[in-house]
Amino acid sequence: MVLTQAEEIAVRRAVEAYSAMQSKATKGVYRGVTADQILEELHPTPLRWVALASLVVSRAQAGA
């Protein structure tokens, strides 16, 4: 998947946010910026959003 520079930066931030949400250290309601919110900053089409979200999850799980 070819990403623009802005998408690559957003994906990196989203991976960090996704990992923080999934970590055991986060107790109760997560109050930080979510991966969804970060991806929405790009205003992607629905199809592109799904592709970016899949990439975020796969990168986060590969890093875990």
Buried (B, 14 or more C-beta within 10 A) or exposed (E): EEEEEEBEBBBEBBBBBBBBBBEEEEEEEEEEBBBEEBBEEBEBEEEBBEBBBEBBBEBBEEEE
